[in-house]
Amino acid sequence: MTEKARNILVVLPRPLGDAVMALAALKKLRQAFPQARISVFGFASTCEVLEHHPDVDARIPAKMNNTGKFKLWSGIKQLRKTSFDVAVLLNNSFRSALLVRLSGIKHAVGYRREGRGILLHHAITPFRLVGEYAPLAMAHYYQRLIHHAIIQWGGQNAYNDAHETGKLYIGPDDETGADRLLEKWNISKTDKRVMLVPGGAFGPSKYWPVFRWAQLADKLVEAEKCRVVLCCTPNIDEQNIAQAIQTHAHNRIYNLGEHSVSLGVLKALIQGCTLIVAHDTGPVHIAAALGTPVVTLFGPTDPRWTAANYKREIRLHHPEACPPCQNPYC
């Protein structure tokens, strides 16, 4: 271990799926600095999804303000409690660079975005095509950044150009919680379970129509003898979508939105599924990191951003003229 990188901070990206896609990069960081202490800082959900991960020694969930951003001064106080030697910013925001700088961490590596280059010890220029950010797979995007950090800090180069799916881990309490919920629903572990994810934080332009989800659910129940589970966040729009699907379907569908479950329990439920059908959203990446087969539905988002070379994924997108427009509202 080099003197420069004994205590490493990783600032996680905000989207849950992005944090999961960064797992391969975290693995490279651990391989380069096997004796270092690696801590992650980020939103509560991104920290929670990495629980039990062997490449993470500590998780520091950020305190949030009313605008959905982490509280800057609270974050500074949190980070100052630990004398971090270096930091790598997987988060692209100016706020995250300011946080690290004001926390007294002298060696910070991150992408030169949001006008924050002056705050970073080593700023990496992201790839651009005709003025726009190149649609580089996020797994590569994060690995490239980690590669530069390893070089800067004198670690053993563990960068790999190949796509790599990271791995998530589940604790015994999570498995127990999942088993209790299945028992409540009278679902056996031997039953084929398919989880449908009809929502997504991106925006309504991503949503497949409610009646299509209901038709799919009925076919899975009647033709494939599956138990169908709907996964949605506490967001009122997603709750309404899930309820509408239940109303349109002719067979019983189990709605996770009616129960308060942790991300750990959700991971355990996803791992036990026969299949996940979802928009391009967080649970897709969780499923891939747990080895569960996935069908991913793409609407306005560019599939190249999330390309992971996951062998058990089928990606569906219609070759219309307008997508990928990246517009949350159509």
TISE-42302 format. One line per 8 residues: number of its first residue (from 1); their letters; for each residue y, z, x of N, C-alpha, C. Coordinates in steps of 0.2 Angstrom, whole numbers, plus 5000, padded with zeros to 4 digits. Layout:
<nodes>
NUM> a> Y Z X Y Z X Y Z X ~ ...
</nodes>
This chain:
<nodes>
1> mtekarni> 4994 5000 5004 5000 5000 5000 5006 5000 5004 ~ 5011 4996 5003 5017 4995 5006 5022 5001 5005 ~ 5026 5003 5009 5031 5008 5008 5036 5006 5002 ~ 5037 5000 5001 5042 4998 4996 5039 4998 4989 ~ 5033 4998 4988 5030 4998 4981 5025 5003 4980 ~ 5027 5010 4981 5022 5015 4979 5022 5017 4972 ~ 5028 5016 4969 5029 5018 4962 5032 5012 4958 ~ 5029 5008 4954 5031 5002 4951 5032 5003 4944
9> lvvlprpl> 5038 5000 4942 5040 5000 4935 5039 4993 4932 ~ 5036 4992 4926 5036 4985 4923 5039 4986 4916 ~ 5045 4982 4915 5048 4982 4909 5045 4976 4905 ~ 5042 4978 4899 5038 4974 4895 5042 4969 4891 ~ 5040 4963 4889 5043 4959 4884 5043 4963 4878 ~ 5048 4961 4873 5048 4964 4867 5043 4962 4862 ~ 5041 4955 4861 5036 4953 4856 5029 4956 4858 ~ 5026 4959 4853 5019 4961 4855 5014 4956 4858
17> gdavmala> 5014 4950 4855 5010 4945 4858 5011 4944 4865 ~ 5018 4944 4867 5020 4942 4874 5017 4948 4878 ~ 5018 4954 4876 5015 4959 4880 5008 4958 4882 ~ 5004 4956 4877 4997 4955 4878 4996 4949 4882 ~ 5000 4944 4882 4999 4938 4886 5001 4940 4893 ~ 5005 4945 4894 5006 4947 4901 5001 4951 4905 ~ 4995 4952 4901 4990 4957 4904 4987 4954 4910 ~ 4986 4947 4911 4984 4944 4917 4988 4945 4923
25> alkklrqa> 4995 4945 4921 5000 4946 4927 4999 4954 4929 ~ 4998 4958 4924 4998 4965 4926 4991 4966 4931 ~ 4986 4963 4929 4980 4963 4933 4981 4961 4940 ~ 4985 4955 4941 4987 4953 4948 4991 4958 4951 ~ 4996 4961 4948 5000 4967 4951 4995 4972 4953 ~ 4990 4974 4949 4986 4980 4951 4982 4977 4957 ~ 4979 4971 4957 4975 4969 4963 4979 4969 4969 ~ 4986 4967 4969 4990 4967 4975 4992 4974 4977
33> fpqarisv> 4992 4979 4973 4994 4986 4975 4989 4991 4972 ~ 4983 4991 4974 4978 4995 4971 4979 5002 4971 ~ 4983 5005 4976 4985 5012 4976 4991 5014 4973 ~ 4995 5009 4971 5002 5011 4968 5001 5014 4961 ~ 5006 5017 4959 5007 5020 4952 5011 5015 4948 ~ 5008 5012 4943 5011 5007 4939 5012 5010 4932 ~ 5019 5010 4930 5021 5012 4924 5024 5006 4920 ~ 5024 5006 4913 5027 5001 4909 5032 5005 4904
41> fgfastce> 5037 5001 4903 5043 5003 4899 5044 4998 4894 ~ 5044 5000 4887 5045 4995 4882 5045 4998 4875 ~ 5045 4994 4870 5046 4996 4863 5039 4999 4862 ~ 5039 5004 4857 5033 5008 4855 5027 5004 4854 ~ 5028 4999 4851 5021 4995 4849 5019 4991 4855 ~ 5023 4989 4860 5020 4986 4866 5017 4991 4871 ~ 5020 4997 4871 5017 5002 4875 5010 5004 4872 ~ 5010 5005 4865 5004 5007 4862 4998 5002 4862
49> vlehhpdv> 5000 4996 4862 4994 4991 4863 4991 4991 4869 ~ 4994 4994 4875 4991 4994 4881 4988 5001 4883 ~ 4987 5005 4877 4984 5012 4878 4977 5011 4881 ~ 4975 5015 4885 4968 5015 4888 4967 5009 4893 ~ 4972 5006 4895 4972 5000 4900 4971 5003 4907 ~ 4966 5001 4911 4965 5004 4918 4971 5002 4923 ~ 4974 4996 4921 4980 4994 4926 4986 4997 4925 ~ 4986 5002 4920 4993 5005 4918 4992 5013 4919
57> daripakm> 4996 5016 4923 4995 5023 4924 4999 5027 4919 ~ 5005 5024 4917 5009 5028 4912 5013 5023 4908 ~ 5014 5025 4901 5017 5021 4896 5024 5025 4894 ~ 5029 5022 4895 5036 5025 4893 5039 5021 4887 ~ 5037 5024 4881 5040 5020 4875 5048 5021 4874 ~ 5052 5016 4873 5059 5017 4873 5061 5020 4866 ~ 5067 5023 4866 5070 5026 4860 5074 5020 4857 ~ 5074 5020 4851 5077 5014 4848 5084 5016 4844
65> nntgkfkl> 5088 5011 4844 5094 5012 4840 5094 5009 4833 ~ 5099 5009 4829 5099 5006 4822 5099 4999 4822 ~ 5100 4995 4828 5101 4988 4828 5094 4985 4831 ~ 5089 4989 4832 5083 4987 4834 5082 4986 4841 ~ 5087 4988 4845 5087 4988 4852 5085 4995 4855 ~ 5083 4995 4862 5082 5002 4864 5089 5005 4866 ~ 5089 5011 4866 5095 5015 4868 5096 5015 4875 ~ 5101 5012 4877 5102 5011 4885 5102 5018 4888
73> wsgikqlr> 5107 5022 4886 5107 5029 4890 5101 5033 4890 ~ 5098 5033 4884 5092 5037 4884 5086 5034 4888 ~ 5086 5027 4889 5082 5024 4893 5083 5025 4900 ~ 5089 5026 4902 5091 5027 4909 5089 5034 4911 ~ 5090 5039 4906 5087 5046 4907 5080 5046 4908 ~ 5076 5042 4904 5069 5042 4904 5067 5040 4911 ~ 5070 5034 4913 5067 5031 4920 5069 5035 4926 ~ 5075 5039 4925 5077 5043 4931 5073 5049 4932
81> ktsfdvav> 5069 5051 4927 5064 5056 4928 5059 5055 4933 ~ 5058 5048 4934 5053 5046 4939 5056 5042 4945 ~ 5055 5043 4951 5058 5039 4956 5055 5033 4958 ~ 5056 5028 4954 5053 5021 4954 5056 5018 4961 ~ 5051 5015 4965 5053 5011 4971 5056 5004 4969 ~ 5052 5001 4964 5053 4994 4962 5052 4993 4955 ~ 5055 4987 4952 5054 4986 4945 5053 4978 4945 ~ 5049 4976 4940 5048 4969 4938 5050 4968 4931
89> llnnsfrs> 5054 4964 4929 5057 4963 4922 5053 4958 4919 ~ 5048 4959 4915 5045 4954 4911 5049 4952 4904 ~ 5054 4957 4903 5059 4956 4897 5064 4952 4900 ~ 5067 4947 4896 5072 4943 4899 5079 4945 4897 ~ 5080 4950 4894 5087 4952 4892 5091 4955 4897 ~ 5098 4954 4896 5103 4957 4900 5102 4964 4900 ~ 5101 4967 4894 5101 4974 4893 5095 4978 4898 ~ 5090 4974 4898 5084 4977 4902 5086 4977 4910
97> allvrlsg> 5090 4972 4912 5092 4972 4919 5097 4977 4920 ~ 5102 4978 4915 5107 4984 4916 5103 4991 4916 ~ 5098 4991 4912 5095 4998 4912 5092 4999 4919 ~ 5088 4994 4922 5085 4996 4928 5090 4997 4933 ~ 5096 4993 4933 5101 4994 4939 5104 5001 4938 ~ 5106 5003 4932 5109 5010 4931 5104 5016 4932 ~ 5097 5014 4932 5092 5019 4933 5091 5021 4940 ~ 5095 5017 4945 5094 5018 4952 5089 5015 4955
105> ikhavgyr> 5085 5010 4952 5080 5006 4955 5083 5000 4959 ~ 5082 5001 4966 5086 4996 4970 5083 4989 4971 ~ 5076 4989 4970 5073 4982 4971 5070 4980 4964 ~ 5073 4976 4961 5071 4973 4954 5070 4965 4954 ~ 5065 4963 4952 5063 4956 4951 5063 4954 4944 ~ 5066 4948 4943 5066 4946 4936 5069 4939 4936 ~ 5068 4935 4930 5071 4929 4929 5078 4929 4928 ~ 5081 4924 4931 5089 4923 4931 5091 4920 4924
113> regrgill> 5091 4925 4919 5093 4923 4912 5098 4928 4909 ~ 5101 4926 4904 5106 4930 4900 5112 4932 4905 ~ 5113 4928 4910 5119 4930 4915 5118 4936 4919 ~ 5111 4938 4920 5110 4945 4923 5108 4944 4930 ~ 5108 4938 4933 5106 4937 4940 5109 4942 4945 ~ 5116 4944 4944 5119 4948 4949 5116 4955 4949 ~ 5113 4957 4943 5110 4964 4943 5103 4964 4946 ~ 5100 4959 4948 5093 4959 4951 5094 4958 4958
121> hhaitpfr> 5089 4962 4961 5088 4961 4969 5085 4954 4970 ~ 5081 4952 4966 5078 4945 4968 5077 4942 4961 ~ 5082 4937 4960 5082 4933 4953 5078 4926 4954 ~ 5074 4925 4949 5070 4919 4949 5073 4914 4944 ~ 5074 4908 4946 5076 4903 4941 5070 4900 4937 ~ 5071 4901 4931 5065 4898 4927 5066 4890 4926 ~ 5060 4887 4925 5060 4880 4924 5063 4878 4918 ~ 5067 4872 4919 5071 4869 4914 5069 4861 4914
129> lvgeyapl> 5070 4859 4907 5069 4852 4906 5075 4849 4902 ~ 5079 4845 4905 5085 4843 4901 5089 4848 4898 ~ 5090 4853 4902 5094 4859 4900 5091 4864 4896 ~ 5085 4863 4894 5081 4868 4890 5076 4871 4894 ~ 5074 4877 4892 5068 4880 4896 5062 4876 4894 ~ 5058 4875 4900 5052 4871 4899 5047 4875 4895 ~ 5043 4872 4891 5038 4876 4887 5032 4877 4891 ~ 5033 4882 4896 5028 4885 4900 5024 4890 4897
137> amahyyqr> 5017 4890 4897 5013 4895 4894 5015 4902 4897 ~ 5016 4906 4892 5018 4913 4894 5014 4917 4899 ~ 5008 4915 4899 5003 4919 4904 5005 4916 4911 ~ 5007 4910 4912 5009 4907 4918 5016 4910 4920 ~ 5020 4910 4915 5027 4912 4916 5028 4919 4919 ~ 5023 4924 4916 5023 4930 4919 5020 4931 4925 ~ 5015 4927 4926 5011 4927 4933 5016 4924 4938 ~ 5020 4919 4937 5024 4917 4942 5029 4922 4944
145> lihhaiiq> 5031 4926 4939 5036 4932 4941 5033 4937 4945 ~ 5027 4939 4943 5023 4944 4947 5021 4941 4954 ~ 5020 4935 4955 5019 4932 4961 5025 4933 4966 ~ 5031 4932 4963 5037 4933 4967 5038 4940 4969 ~ 5036 4944 4964 5037 4952 4966 5032 4954 4971 ~ 5026 4951 4971 5021 4953 4976 5024 4951 4983 ~ 5026 4945 4983 5029 4943 4990 5035 4947 4992 ~ 5039 4948 4988 5045 4952 4990 5043 4959 4992
153> wggqnayn> 5038 4962 4989 5036 4969 4991 5030 4970 4996 ~ 5028 4964 4999 5023 4964 5004 5016 4966 5002 ~ 5015 4964 4996 5008 4965 4993 5003 4959 4995 ~ 4997 4960 4994 4992 4955 4995 4993 4950 4989 ~ 4994 4943 4991 4995 4938 4986 4989 4937 4981 ~ 4990 4939 4975 4984 4938 4970 4985 4933 4965 ~ 4990 4929 4966 4992 4924 4961 4987 4919 4960 ~ 4986 4917 4953 4981 4912 4952 4984 4907 4947
161> dahetgkl> 4984 4901 4948 4987 4895 4944 4983 4894 4937 ~ 4976 4896 4937 4972 4895 4931 4974 4900 4926 ~ 4974 4897 4920 4975 4901 4914 4970 4907 4914 ~ 4972 4913 4912 4967 4918 4911 4969 4923 4905 ~ 4964 4924 4901 4965 4929 4896 4964 4936 4898 ~ 4969 4940 4897 4969 4947 4898 4964 4951 4894 ~ 4963 4957 4895 4959 4961 4891 4962 4967 4889 ~ 4961 4969 4883 4963 4976 4880 4957 4980 4879
169> yigpddet> 4959 4987 4879 4954 4992 4878 4955 4997 4872 ~ 4949 4999 4870 4949 5003 4864 4947 5010 4865 ~ 4950 5015 4863 4948 5022 4864 4943 5024 4858 ~ 4939 5030 4859 4934 5032 4854 4937 5034 4848 ~ 4943 5037 4848 4947 5039 4842 4949 5033 4838 ~ 4950 5028 4841 4952 5021 4837 4946 5019 4834 ~ 4940 5019 4837 4934 5017 4834 4932 5021 4828 ~ 4933 5028 4829 4932 5032 4823 4936 5031 4817
177> gadrllek> 4943 5030 4819 4947 5028 4813 4945 5022 4810 ~ 4943 5016 4813 4941 5010 4810 4935 5011 4806 ~ 4930 5015 4809 4924 5016 4805 4925 5020 4798 ~ 4930 5025 4798 4932 5028 4792 4935 5024 4787 ~ 4939 5019 4789 4942 5015 4785 4937 5010 4782 ~ 4933 5007 4786 4927 5003 4783 4923 5007 4778 ~ 4921 5013 4780 4917 5017 4775 4921 5018 4769 ~ 4927 5019 4769 4931 5020 4763 4931 5014 4758
185> wnisktdk> 4931 5008 4762 4930 5001 4758 4923 5000 4756 ~ 4919 5004 4759 4911 5002 4757 4909 4996 4761 ~ 4912 4995 4767 4910 4989 4771 4906 4991 4777 ~ 4900 4988 4777 4895 4990 4782 4897 4986 4789 ~ 4895 4989 4794 4896 4986 4801 4892 4980 4802 ~ 4887 4979 4798 4883 4973 4798 4886 4967 4794 ~ 4891 4969 4789 4894 4964 4785 4899 4959 4790 ~ 4899 4953 4788 4903 4948 4791 4910 4949 4789
193> rvmlvpgg> 4915 4951 4793 4922 4952 4792 4926 4947 4794 ~ 4931 4944 4790 4936 4940 4793 4943 4943 4791 ~ 4947 4943 4796 4954 4946 4795 4959 4940 4795 ~ 4963 4940 4789 4968 4935 4788 4975 4938 4790 ~ 4979 4935 4794 4986 4937 4795 4991 4932 4793 ~ 4993 4933 4787 4998 4929 4784 5005 4929 4785 ~ 5007 4934 4789 5014 4936 4791 5016 4934 4798 ~ 5021 4937 4800 5023 4935 4807 5031 4937 4808
201> afgpskyw> 5033 4940 4814 5040 4942 4815 5044 4936 4816 ~ 5042 4930 4817 5046 4924 4819 5051 4922 4813 ~ 5048 4922 4807 5052 4920 4801 5048 4916 4796 ~ 5050 4915 4790 5047 4912 4785 5045 4905 4786 ~ 5048 4901 4790 5046 4894 4792 5039 4894 4794 ~ 5036 4899 4797 5030 4900 4800 5024 4901 4795 ~ 5026 4903 4789 5021 4905 4784 5017 4899 4781 ~ 5011 4900 4781 5007 4895 4777 5007 4898 4769
209> pvfrwaql> 5007 4893 4764 5008 4895 4757 5003 4900 4755 ~ 5005 4905 4751 5001 4910 4748 4995 4908 4745 ~ 4995 4902 4741 4989 4900 4737 4984 4897 4742 ~ 4986 4895 4748 4981 4892 4752 4977 4898 4755 ~ 4981 4904 4757 4978 4909 4759 4972 4912 4754 ~ 4974 4912 4748 4970 4914 4743 4964 4910 4742 ~ 4965 4903 4742 4959 4899 4742 4955 4900 4748 ~ 4957 4901 4754 4953 4902 4760 4949 4908 4759
217> adklveae> 4952 4914 4756 4949 4920 4756 4943 4919 4751 ~ 4944 4916 4745 4939 4915 4740 4933 4911 4743 ~ 4935 4906 4747 4929 4902 4750 4925 4906 4755 ~ 4929 4910 4759 4925 4915 4764 4921 4919 4760 ~ 4923 4922 4755 4919 4927 4751 4913 4924 4747 ~ 4914 4918 4744 4909 4915 4740 4904 4911 4744 ~ 4907 4907 4749 4902 4902 4753 4899 4905 4759 ~ 4903 4910 4762 4901 4913 4768 4899 4920 4767
225> kcrvvlcc> 4900 4923 4761 4898 4930 4760 4901 4935 4765 ~ 4908 4934 4766 4912 4938 4771 4916 4943 4767 ~ 4917 4948 4770 4922 4953 4768 4929 4951 4771 ~ 4934 4950 4767 4940 4948 4769 4945 4953 4769 ~ 4949 4954 4775 4954 4959 4776 4960 4956 4777 ~ 4966 4958 4774 4972 4956 4775 4976 4960 4780 ~ 4979 4958 4785 4983 4962 4790 4990 4960 4789 ~ 4994 4965 4788 5002 4964 4788 5005 4970 4790
233> tpnideqn> 5011 4969 4792 5015 4975 4795 5019 4979 4789 ~ 5022 4984 4790 5025 4988 4784 5031 4984 4782 ~ 5033 4978 4785 5039 4974 4783 5038 4972 4775 ~ 5043 4973 4771 5042 4972 4764 5041 4965 4762 ~ 5043 4960 4766 5041 4953 4765 5034 4952 4766 ~ 5031 4955 4771 5024 4954 4773 5020 4957 4768 ~ 5022 4963 4765 5019 4967 4760 5018 4963 4754 ~ 5024 4960 4752 5024 4956 4746 5019 4950 4747
241> iaqaiqth> 5019 4947 4752 5015 4941 4753 5007 4943 4753 ~ 5006 4949 4756 4999 4951 4755 4997 4953 4748 ~ 5001 4956 4744 5000 4957 4737 4999 4951 4733 ~ 5003 4946 4735 5003 4939 4731 4996 4936 4732 ~ 4994 4936 4738 4987 4933 4740 4982 4937 4736 ~ 4982 4943 4736 4977 4947 4732 4978 4945 4724 ~ 4983 4944 4722 4984 4942 4715 4981 4935 4714 ~ 4982 4930 4718 4980 4924 4717 4973 4923 4718
249> ahnriynl> 4970 4927 4723 4963 4927 4724 4958 4929 4718 ~ 4952 4926 4718 4948 4928 4712 4943 4933 4714 ~ 4943 4935 4721 4938 4940 4724 4942 4945 4727 ~ 4938 4951 4728 4942 4957 4731 4943 4955 4738 ~ 4950 4957 4740 4952 4957 4747 4955 4964 4749 ~ 4953 4966 4755 4955 4972 4757 4962 4972 4761 ~ 4967 4976 4759 4973 4975 4761 4975 4981 4766 ~ 4976 4979 4773 4977 4984 4778 4984 4987 4776
257> gehsvslg> 4989 4983 4773 4995 4986 4772 4995 4992 4767 ~ 4990 4993 4764 4990 4999 4759 4988 5005 4763 ~ 4987 5005 4769 4984 5010 4773 4989 5011 4780 ~ 4990 5017 4782 4994 5018 4788 4989 5018 4794 ~ 4988 5013 4798 4984 5013 4803 4988 5012 4810 ~ 4985 5014 4815 4988 5014 4822 4986 5007 4825 ~ 4990 5005 4830 4988 4999 4834 4981 5000 4837 ~ 4979 5006 4839 4973 5007 4841 4967 5005 4836
265> vlkaliqg> 4968 5008 4830 4963 5007 4825 4963 4999 4823 ~ 4969 4996 4823 4969 4989 4822 4965 4985 4827 ~ 4966 4987 4833 4962 4984 4839 4955 4984 4837 ~ 4953 4990 4835 4945 4992 4834 4943 4987 4828 ~ 4947 4987 4823 4945 4983 4817 4945 4975 4819 ~ 4949 4973 4823 4949 4966 4826 4943 4964 4830 ~ 4942 4969 4834 4936 4968 4839 4929 4967 4835 ~ 4929 4971 4829 4923 4970 4825 4923 4964 4820
273> ctlivahd> 4928 4960 4820 4928 4955 4815 4924 4949 4818 ~ 4921 4945 4813 4918 4939 4815 4923 4933 4816 ~ 4929 4934 4813 4934 4929 4814 4941 4931 4812 ~ 4946 4929 4816 4953 4930 4814 4956 4923 4812 ~ 4960 4923 4807 4964 4917 4805 4971 4919 4804 ~ 4975 4917 4808 4982 4919 4808 4987 4914 4810 ~ 4993 4915 4809 4999 4911 4812 4999 4913 4819 ~ 5003 4909 4823 5004 4911 4830 5008 4917 4830
281> tgpvhiaa> 5005 4923 4830 5008 4929 4830 5004 4935 4834 ~ 5006 4941 4835 5003 4946 4839 4996 4947 4838 ~ 4993 4948 4832 4986 4949 4831 4981 4943 4834 ~ 4984 4937 4835 4980 4932 4838 4979 4933 4845 ~ 4984 4936 4849 4983 4937 4856 4979 4944 4857 ~ 4980 4948 4852 4975 4954 4853 4968 4952 4852 ~ 4967 4948 4847 4960 4946 4846 4957 4942 4852 ~ 4961 4938 4855 4959 4934 4861 4957 4939 4867
289> algtpvvt> 4961 4945 4868 4960 4950 4873 4955 4954 4871 ~ 4952 4954 4865 4946 4958 4863 4940 4953 4863 ~ 4940 4947 4864 4935 4942 4863 4933 4940 4856 ~ 4937 4941 4851 4936 4939 4844 4938 4932 4843 ~ 4933 4928 4840 4935 4921 4838 4941 4920 4834 ~ 4945 4915 4835 4952 4915 4832 4953 4907 4829 ~ 4956 4907 4823 4959 4900 4821 4966 4902 4821 ~ 4970 4898 4825 4978 4899 4825 4981 4893 4821
297> lfgptdpr> 4986 4895 4816 4989 4890 4813 4996 4890 4815 ~ 4998 4884 4818 5005 4883 4820 5009 4879 4815 ~ 5015 4881 4815 5020 4878 4811 5026 4875 4815 ~ 5032 4879 4815 5037 4877 4819 5037 4879 4826 ~ 5033 4883 4828 5033 4885 4835 5029 4880 4840 ~ 5030 4880 4846 5027 4875 4851 5021 4878 4854 ~ 5015 4875 4852 5009 4878 4855 5008 4879 4862 ~ 5013 4875 4866 5012 4876 4873 5015 4882 4876
305> wtaanykr> 5019 4886 4872 5021 4892 4875 5016 4897 4875 ~ 5011 4897 4870 5005 4902 4870 4999 4899 4872 ~ 4999 4894 4876 4992 4891 4878 4989 4896 4883 ~ 4983 4898 4881 4979 4903 4885 4972 4901 4887 ~ 4970 4894 4885 4964 4892 4887 4958 4897 4885 ~ 4959 4900 4879 4954 4904 4876 4949 4900 4873 ~ 4943 4901 4875 4937 4896 4873 4935 4898 4866 ~ 4937 4903 4863 4935 4905 4856 4940 4904 4851
313> eirlhhpe> 4945 4900 4853 4951 4899 4849 4951 4891 4846 ~ 4952 4890 4840 4954 4884 4837 4961 4884 4835 ~ 4965 4879 4838 4972 4879 4836 4973 4873 4832 ~ 4977 4874 4826 4978 4869 4821 4986 4868 4820 ~ 4988 4862 4821 4995 4860 4820 4995 4853 4817 ~ 5000 4852 4813 5001 4845 4810 5005 4841 4814 ~ 5004 4835 4816 5008 4831 4820 5014 4828 4816 ~ 5018 4832 4813 5024 4829 4810 5029 4828 4815
321> acppcqnp> 5034 4824 4813 5040 4823 4817 5044 4829 4819 ~ 5045 4834 4814 5049 4839 4815 5047 4845 4819 ~ 5041 4847 4819 5039 4853 4823 5037 4850 4830 ~ 5038 4854 4835 5040 4861 4835 5048 4861 4836 ~ 5051 4863 4830 5058 4864 4830 5060 4871 4832 ~ 5056 4876 4832 5057 4883 4834 5063 4886 4829 ~ 5063 4883 4823 5068 4886 4818 5064 4891 4814 ~ 5067 4898 4813 5064 4903 4809 5064 4901 4802
329> yc> 5069 4897 4800 5070 4895 4793 5070 4888 4792 ~ 5066 4885 4787 5066 4878 4786 5070 4876 4780
</nodes>
